[in-house]
Amino acid sequence: PVFAGMNGSAIENFSCVIYNIFLMNCTWQAGRDAPADTQYFLYWQKSREDNQMECQLYILDENHRNMGCIFQNVSIGLEKAYFLVNGSSKDSLIQFYDEYIDLYK
């Protein structure tokens, strides 16, 4: 598949951890070659039937870039959840990152 966007601009080291059943914390790192002004946006979908939801509470780094998300009142389904992080920059197209994650383990 052809991905629009500059190589090395997609996020890296994406992971999600669930605390106290209802809190989910997802974090990532900026792409190695992403421009300094790149801002990232996280969407997730609990199951195929659910709507995609954007993060409401981003975790920011010292440059005010979104580097993570805290989800509250998460209910975890048995099927894989879908996560998508896309980015935007004035200077170039940013590759998106997506992953299906089995949250119920």
Rosetta blueprint (number, residue, H / E / L):
1 P L
2 V L
3 F L
4 A L
5 G L
6 M E
7 N L
8 G L
9 S L
10 A L
11 I L
12 E E
13 N E
14 F E
15 S E
16 C E
17 V E
18 I E
19 Y E
20 N L
21 I L
22 F L
23 L E
24 M E
25 N E
26 C E
27 T E
28 W E
29 Q E
30 A L
31 G L
32 R L
33 D L
34 A L
35 P L
36 A L
37 D L
38 T L
39 Q E
40 Y E
41 F E
42 L E
43 Y E
44 W E
45 Q E
46 K L
47 S L
48 R L
49 E L
50 D L
51 N L
52 Q L
53 M E
54 E E
55 C L
56 Q L
57 L L
58 Y E
59 I E
60 L E
61 D L
62 E L
63 N L
64 H L
65 R L
66 N E
67 M E
68 G E
69 C E
70 I E
71 F E
72 Q L
73 N L
74 V L
75 S L
76 I L
77 G L
78 L L
79 E L
80 K L
81 A E
82 Y E
83 F E
84 L E
85 V E
86 N E
87 G E
88 S E
89 S L
90 K L
91 D L
92 S L
93 L L
94 I E
95 Q L
96 F L
97 Y E
98 D E
99 E E
100 Y E
101 I E
102 D L
103 L L
104 Y L
105 K L
